[in-house]
Amino acid sequence: MRSTHRRRATATGALIAAAAMLSVGVQAGSASARPDDSAATAALKAQAVRNPGALPAGLSPSQRAELIRQATATTAATAKELGLSAQEKLVVHDVSKDQDGTTHTRYERTYDGLPVLGGDLMVDSAAGKTKGVSKANSAQLKGISTAAPSNAPAAAEGQALKAAKAAGSKADKADSARKVIWMVKGAPTLAYETVVGGLQDDGTPNQLHVITDAKTGAKLHQWQGIETGVGNTHYSGQVTLGSSQSGSNYTLTDAARGGHKTYNLNHGSSGTGSLFTQTNDTWGDGTNSNAATAGADAAYGAGETWDFYKNVFGRSGIRGDGVGAYSRVHYGNAYVNAFWDDSCFCMTYGDGAGNNDPLTALDVAGHEMTHGVTAATAGLNYADESGGLNEATSDIMGTSVEFYANNASDPGDYLIGEKININGDGTPLRYMDKPSKDGGSADSWYSGVGNLDVHYSSGPANHWFYLASEGSGAKVINGVSYDSPTSDGLPVTGIGRDKAQLIWYKALTTKFNSSTDYAGARAGTIAAATELYGANSAEVTNITNAWAAINVGARAGGGDPGGKVFESTASVAIPDYPGAAVTSPVTVSGITGNAPSALKVGVKITHTYIGDLQIDLVAPNGTSFRLQSSSSDSTKNLDKTYTVNASSVAANGVWKLKVQDKARQDVGTITDFKLSF
């Protein structure tokens, strides 16, 4: 449910059902339910932060456009300052600004004229001087041949069509193909990005992106440009909408929110259908038999999402440019989904099973349109751990929109899709307090979580948001009972949803990049909280503990729960690739029987690019547990606690931390290795 980064970010998402409702429209220019005005900056300053200057500035579309113009005019100078090769050029993707004047400029790169996927970087600057640079991949771009074998495009198309067929597409040719440099994972590689359209098995539009090695023809990666979910309708009651009058007719055109329009596809699956138009300004009657009811739901969700981003974060529209998206309802026949598509900059809703439950719920709208915000900012890749974080971002902000709307017919909660009855028994689609209650999501991070479907690998981040907002343990909020556990058995104190959502938004827009994983998300949110509230603040302590509670990093102060701890602080140098693996040993004694099923493995490594590292825990009997595979994570230094099910091996003996550098240019040192039994 989201759009994937620069590759023509086509975000889709289907999340949940929506509510049919009686909606009373308002003519353009009349008061809306929550005025969208320049009070955003004042609202941001009202946040209880230690450093108001670190809050996002409420940029008008023209101010943002001017920042982008200035950055574009200096891309050559910036590339030179960053030491990029002569073949590289920078392309401005987005610019945001803090209230103290610090600007965060996101760039994408080209190499010898080719797009570089995974080459995004961000430059932080103030008073005309660079303060910091972060890259999704720190590998150097130089000496790469851009000449491909003559049969490479055909081979790439064949791979893409095969992958698309497996997803249900009947397409017999690709929609588009382009030569690129692929560096989302590993070393930069000349490749082809091929996009295949058609429809997926459930009727969702297909935009399958397949990356193929230009020289070997091997498939390197794939992702779905259309991201999907599920839902049903009937719950927002009578609300106020933004509409426009033209002569004797009214249309569902919200001039106060970037000109957002709502269209009726009338069960079609392409184009825009017809703009909702009628002779009076009362839209729908709360029943599914009235086509305008779903249109009113969609328009209401779009308006609340716009107001939330504007009035809470000072963001003018999904892209920050003041331009409204558009919504389409009554897509397909009995289509049980909804999706955001960045290529059309539009939201689309199906009518659910039997065309009885349109997926136009409020939290679905907030979820799906947040995919557009993510595409416009961090561009989190829709696969692996970054894909889970992308989905979680939409869940987090969709939930926040629901709380923001404060609608008595659909009170805010930490349940995703609670109104849609997608399971047929009244249960929600997802649970943020304990994600595993849905039967597929992970409660906490583990080394293989990135292999899950992104809707399930989002679980740990959703859990983090609940813990950061409300804390652990049993409680009742807006009539809903929650009981949130922690992976380490220790309690977490919440800081409140307003602070947690602000920290996540600031991290998304100024810290995350296309390849951010869970460790990077922890680092980014802690950095954001530190800028807002101070290094030793309760906010930083509590969100750090919330990360530890889902098994990402240690508790604040480095404390680990548990019984006996065995540790080595001897420094072990890690040679650069292609050097051999090195080990750090720890001798365990005095433990009866086998190791525990939740053995805590603490690892600290100084390294300028931790994605280079492959890390294993080797038991006394030689059994190896993979803690981390090499990746494109450009984070500096590793400080993480892993959880390993080692119950099959004896506890006593010499355990080894085995580390090998799998890519060139960076070296590091193991500084601490400990086992907590």
N, C-alpha and C positions, 0 to 999 in steps of 0.2 A: 504494500500500500504506500507507494511513494515514488518519487522520481529519482532516477539515478544521476547524478552529477552531470558533467559537461556533455556527455554523449547525448546531446539533445534531450537532456533530462526529461524523460517522460514519466511523470509520477502518477501512479494511480493508487487508489486505495479503496478497499471496501472494508468497512468495519462493522457497521451495525445498522440496525433498522432505525427508521425515524418515526415521527409521530404525525398522524393526520391531525389536522387541527383547523379550527375556524380562525382565519386570519383577517384582520381588518387592515387594509393598506392605507398609506398616507401619501399624499401628493408630494412630488419633489419639492424640497424646500421647507416642508413642515417639520415639526419636531419629531424625532425618532425616539424609540424607547430608551436609548442611551446615547445622548448627543456625541457625535464624533467631531471633537473640536481640538483646539490647541492646548487644552488643559492637560494633555498627556505629560508634558514636561513637569508641570506642577505636581501631578500625581506621582511621577517617578521620584521627585525630590522629597515627597512625603514618606517614601520608604525609609524604614528605620535602619539606615546604613551608616557606618562610620565614615565612609569616604564617598559622599554624593557625586564627586567628580568621576567615579568609576561607573556610574549608571549610564545606560545608553541614552544618547541625545535624541530628542524627538525631531528627526530631520523631515522637512517638507520634501515633496518630490523634486522641486527645483533645487533645493540645497544638495540633495543626494546626487542629482544629475551633474551639478557643478563639481562635486568631489570626484565623480567618475571622469568628467572631462579633464580635470587637472591631472589625475593619475594617468589617464591615457596619453596625455601630452608628454609625460616624462617616463614612459615605459623603457625607452632605450637607455636613459641615464640610470634607471633603477636596475636594469639588467646588468649594466656595467658595474654598478656598486656592489651587486650580489656576486660578481665574479662568474656570471654565466658565460658559456661558450659563445663563439661568434655565430653559430648556427641557431642559437636559441632566441626566441622573442617572447615577450610577455603580453598577455591579453587580460585586461581588467574584467573580473567577474562580478565583483561587488565591493562597495565601500561602506563601512559603518563608522560611527563616531561616538566617543564618550563625551560626557558633559565637561570634562576637563580639557577637551580639545584633542585627545589622543585619537588617531584614526587607525582603522584596521582595513587594509586594502588586500583583497583576495585576487590572486592572479592565476590564470591558467597559462600553460606554455605551449609553444610550438617548437619543433626542431626541424630545420631545413624545410620549413613550410608545413610539416605534418603535425596534427594535434598530438599532444602528449597526455595520454590517459593515466592519471595517477601522478602527474607532475605538478599539481596545484601547490601553491605556497601562499603564505600571508605575511605581509610586512606591517608591523606596528610602528607608528611614527608620531612624533610630537614636536611642535615648533620647527618643522622642517628637517628634523633629524630622526634617523632610524633608531628605534628602541629595541627591536627584536625581529627575528625572522623565523618562521616555522614552516617546514616542508612536509608534505605527505610522504615523500620518499627523498632521502638525501643522496641517493646515488647520482653520480655525475653523468651528464649527457654529453658525450663526445666520442668521436671515432665510430659512430654507428652508420653503417652503410644503409642507404634508403632505397637501394636497387633490389627488386624482388624478382623471382623466377616468373616467366611469362604465364605459367599455369596457376600461379598463386591465387588470383581472384576466383577462378573456377573452383579450385580446391576449397577455398574459404566458403564459397556459397554452398557447396555440397555439405560441408560440415554443419553450416547454419540450418539448412533445410532439414537435415537429419534430426538435429536437436529440436527444431520447431515442430516437426511431425510428432515427436515423442510427447510434446505438450498439447497436442490436439490440433495444430494448424494444418490446413490442407493446401497451403500455399505451395506453388510449384516454382516460384522464383523469389528472390530477395527483393525487398523494398528499396534497399540502399546498401552501399558498401563503400568503405573508404580505407585508405592506407593510414596507419597510425603508429605511434610509438607507445608500446604497452609497458607501464612500469608500476601498475597497482601492486603487483607482487613480484619481487625479485628484481633482477637486473633489467635495464631497458632493452626491449626486444622489438624489432620491426614486425608489425602484425597487420591484419585486416580486421576491421570491425564491420560485421555484416548484420543487418537488421531484417528480420522476417516478420511479415504482418499476418493477416488472417484473423482467426478467432481461436481462443483456447477451448478446452473441452466444455467449460461451463458457459460459453458464450461471451466471455470477457475478451475485449480486443487484445490481440497479440502484438507485442513489440519486443521480440526476443533479440537481444544483442549477443552475438557470438564473436569471441576474439580468437583468431587463428594465427599461429606462427607463420609469417610470410615465407619463410625458407623451408620449414619442415612440413607444413600443413597440419601440424598437431593443434588440437583445440586447447587453448590456454585457460579460457574462462567463459562464462555466460551469465547473463542476468536478464530478468524480465523488466522491460521498461514500464509496463503497466502493472501497478501493484494493487492487489485486491483484498476484500474482506467480506462481511456478510451482514444482513440486517432486516428489520421490519419497522412498522410505523404506528402512529396514533398516540401522541402524548404531550404536545407542547401547549395545547389549549389555545385560547384567544390571545393573539399577540399583535403588536404594531409592526407594520412593514413599511419599507420605503418603496414608493411607486411613482409613476410619472403620468401626467395627463397630456394628451395630444388631441385637441378638438373635443369631440364628445366621447373619446375612448380613453381608457386607462391601460397602462402596461406595467408588468412587473420589472421595471427598470429603476434601480436604486441610484439616483443621481448623487446622493450624498455619500455614497460609498464606492466611488470610482466608476459609476455607471454599470454596476453589476446587473446582468439580465438573467431571467429565468425562462427556459424554453421547454416546450412540450414535444418530446420525440414521438409520442403516440405509438409506442412499441417499435419504432424504427431503431436502427443501430448505427446510423451514420448521419453526418450533417448536424444541423442545429434544430431541425424541426420548425415549429412555429413559436414565436414569442407570445407568452401569455398576454392576451388582450381581451378586455371586456368593457361594457358600458357603465359599470359601477365599480366602486373601489373596495368591495368586500370580496376576499379571495377564499374560495373553498367553503365547505360546510362541515368539515370534520369527518367526512366519510370517504371511503375509497372510490365510491362510484362517481364522485365529483373530481374530475381530473385536476382542478386547480388546488385541491387540498394538498397534494404532494408538492405542487409548485409553491404553495405558501410555506410548507415545512422547509423546503430547500432555500427559499429566499430568506427565511428567518435564521436558519443556520449560517448562511453566508454573512448576514448582517451582524450576528453576534460574534462570529469569528473575526470579522473586520474590526469591530469595536474593541474586542479583547486585545488584539495586537496593538491597536492604536492607543487605547487609553491606559493599558498596563505597561507596554514597552515603548510607546512612542513610534511604532512602526506603521507607516502609511501603506497599507495593502500588503499582499503576500510577497511581492518583490521589493517592497519599500518605495515603489515609484508612483504610488497614488492611483494605479490602474486596477480596476475591479476585474475579477475573473467572470465567467458566466457558468450557469448551472443548467443541466439537462435532466429532466425527469421522465419517467415511463420509458426507460431504455429496454429494448428487447421484449421478449415474452417470458414471463415468470422468471426473470433474471434475479437470482438471489445474491446480489452484490452491489457495490458502489465503488467508484474509483476516481482518483485524480489523475489527470493527464497533462503534464507540463507542456507537451507539444501543441496542445490547443488552449492551454491555460484555462482548463475548465473542469468542473465537477459533474459527474454523471451518476444517476441513481436508477437501479432496477426496482421492480415492483414486488419482489419476493415471490415465494412459492405460491403458485396459483394466482399470481397478480393480486394478492390480498394484503400484502404488508410492504409498502414502499420503504426503501432503506434510507429515508430522509431524516433520521434522528439527529438531534443536536450534537451529540458527541461524535457521531459519524462525520458530520460536516466539519467539525473542528479537527478531527483526526486527519481526514483526507486532505483538507486544504493546508494543513501543516506540512504535508509532504512537499508542497510547493515552496514553503518557507525554507525547509531544509535544502531543497535543490538550489535555492537562490543564495544560500549562505554556505554551510559546511559541505554540502554535496555528498553526504555520507553514502558510500557505495552500497548498493542494495544486495549484499551478499556477505557471508562470514559475520564476524562480530559487529562490523560497522553497519551491516544490514539490520541486525537486531537493535542496535542503537537508533537507527533511522525509524524503525517501527515504534520503538519505545518513545521516541520524541513525539510522534503523532499521538500515541496513547496519553502521554503526559499532558500535552497541550490540549487535546480533545477533552480530557477530564477537566482541565483548568477552564476551558471555555464553558463547560457545563456548570461549574461552580460560579463562574463570573455572571452567567445569564440570570442566575437566581430565580429560575422559573418554578413556581409552586407545583406545576404539573409534571416537572421532571427535575427534582432537586439534585444538587451536585452529589456525586458519590465516586468511589474508587472502583467501580465496576464498569467494564467495557461491554457495551451492547446489552445492557440489562433490560431494555425495553423490547428487544426484537424477537425473543423466544426462539432463537436460532436452533436451540437443542430440542425444542418441542416440549420442554418441561418447565419453562419459566426461568431457567438458570442463565446467567450472563455468558457472554462469549469469553471474557477474560476477567481475572481477579488481580488487582494490584497488590493487595495485602499478602496474598499467598498464591502466586501465579500457578503453581502446580495443581491447584484445584480444577483447572480446566482439562486436566488429563494429558497435557503435552508440554506445557511451558516449564522452564527451569526456574526454581526459586532463587538459586545462587549460581555464581560463576563456577565453571570447571573448564579444564583444558580443551574439551571437545564441544563446548557450547556453540561455537561458531559453525558447527556442522549441522545444527538444527535448522529447520525452516525459520525464516526471519521472524515470523509471528510468534514462535516459541522461544527463540534466542533473545527476544525482547524482554522475557520474563524477569531476569535479574535487575535490569534497569528500572522496569516498572516497580519492582519490589523496593529498590533503592528510593524511588521517589515517594512511595507511601511511607517508608520508614523515616526518611528525611523530613517529611511533612508532619506526620502524626506520631511517629515513634512505634515501638513494638508493643506486643501484648494485646489484651482484650479491651475493646471500647466500642461505643455506639456513636455514630456520626450521622446526622440527618435521618435517624431511624434505621440505619443499616448497621448490623453487628460485624465487627472485624476482630481478628485475632492473629496478628502478624508475628511469625517466628523469626529467629535469626540463626545463621549457620554456625555461629560460634557459641550459641547459648547465652550470650550476654545481652542485656537490654540496650535499647537505643531511645534517646529522647528526641522528639521532633522539634523542628524550628518553626513549623507553620508552613502551610502550602504557599502563601504569597512569597516567602523568602526562597523556598525550594524551587519554585517555577522561575523566579528571577535569576537564580544562580544557574539553572539549566539553560535558560535562554542566553545569558551572557556567555556561557561556555560554548554553546552552539554557534553563536555569531562571532566570537572572537578567539576561541581556543581550538575547537574541533576542526578536522580536515576530512578529506574523502576517505582516508584509511583509518580513522580513529577506532581503536578497539576499547575493551572495557578498562584496561589499565590506563589508556589515554584519556578516557572519559573521567576516570577518578582524578587524574592529574589536572585535567581541564577544569573540573568543577571546584576542586580545592583552590586552584589559582584564581578562579572567578570569585569565590567566596572570600579569599584573602584580600583581593582588591576592594571588595565591597565592605567587608566587615572587620578586617584586620587579621593578622597572622595568628594571634592567640585568642581569637574570639570564640564564643560558644557556638556560633554558626559553623566555623571551620571544624571545630572539634566534633560537633554532632554529625555533619555530613560525612566526615572521615570515618566515624564509627558506623554510619549507615553503610558505607562501602565495605568495611570489614565484616559487617553483618550479612553481606551477600558474598563473602569470600573474595573480595578484591582488596588486597592490601591489608595492612595491620591497623589496629585501633590507634587512636590518637595517642602519642607518646610511645608508640611501638609495643604496647603491651599485648601479649598473647595469652589466651586462656589455656588451661590444660594442666597436666601433671608434670612429669619429668621432661626436661629440655636438654638436648644434647647439641652442642654447637661448636663450630670451627670458625675462628676469625682470622685464620691464616690467609694471606693474600696469594692468589694463584693467577698468574698472567694468562690471558687468552690470546693466542696468536691469531693473526689475520688469516683469512681464507687464502690458500688451501691448507692451512695448518691443521695438525691433528687435534683431536678432542683432548681436553684436560679434565682432571677430576679433583674434587676437594673431598677428603674422607672425614667421616664422623663415626666414632665407635660407640655403639649402644650396648649397655649392659644393665643387668638387674631388672629386666622386664620379663615377666612370666608369659610364656606362650607366644602367639603371633602378634604382629603389629595391628593397630586398629584399622577399622574400615574408613576412618576419617583422619588419617595421619596428616598433621600439619607440616608443610615443608616451607620453611622461610628461606628466601633467596635474595641476596643483595649483590648486584653487579654494577660496577661503573663501566659505562660503554656509551659511545656517542651515537649509536644507532642500534637499539636493542632488537629490532626486527631481523638483524643478521644472525641472531643466536638460536641455536637448537639446544634445548635443555632437557636432560633426562635425570631421573632419580634411579640409581641402581642399587637393588637390595643385596644383602649379603650372599644370597644364593644365585645372584646374577640376573634375576628378574628385573626388567627395565620398565619404568613408567615414564611416558612422555609428558613433560610438563609444558613445554612450549616448542612449537615448530617455527622455523624461520618464516618471516613475513615482511610486509612493507611498513611496519611500525617504525616511524622515525623518532620516537620518544628517546630522550637521553636518560640513561641509567635505569636500572630495574630494582624495585623494592616491592616484592610481592610474596604473599603467602598462598601456596597451592594446597589443595586438599586431595589426597590420594587414598584410594581403597587398597590398602596393603595387607588386608586380613588373610591373604593366602600364603604369606611368607613369615618366617620366624623373625621376631623383633631383634634379638641380640646378634651382634656381629658388626662388621664394617659396612656402613652405607656410604655411597659416593654420589656426589652431585657431578654429573658429566655435562660439560659445555663445549660446543664446537661452533666456531664462526663459519657461516655458510655463504658469506659474500665479502667482496673485497673492500678495502679502504678504511675500515675502522677496527680498532683493537680495544680491549678492555681488561678488567680484572674482577675475579670473584673475591668479594671482600667479606662475605658472611654467609654461612650455610648452617641451618639449624633444623632439628626435628623435634616436634612437640608431641609427646605421647599422652 
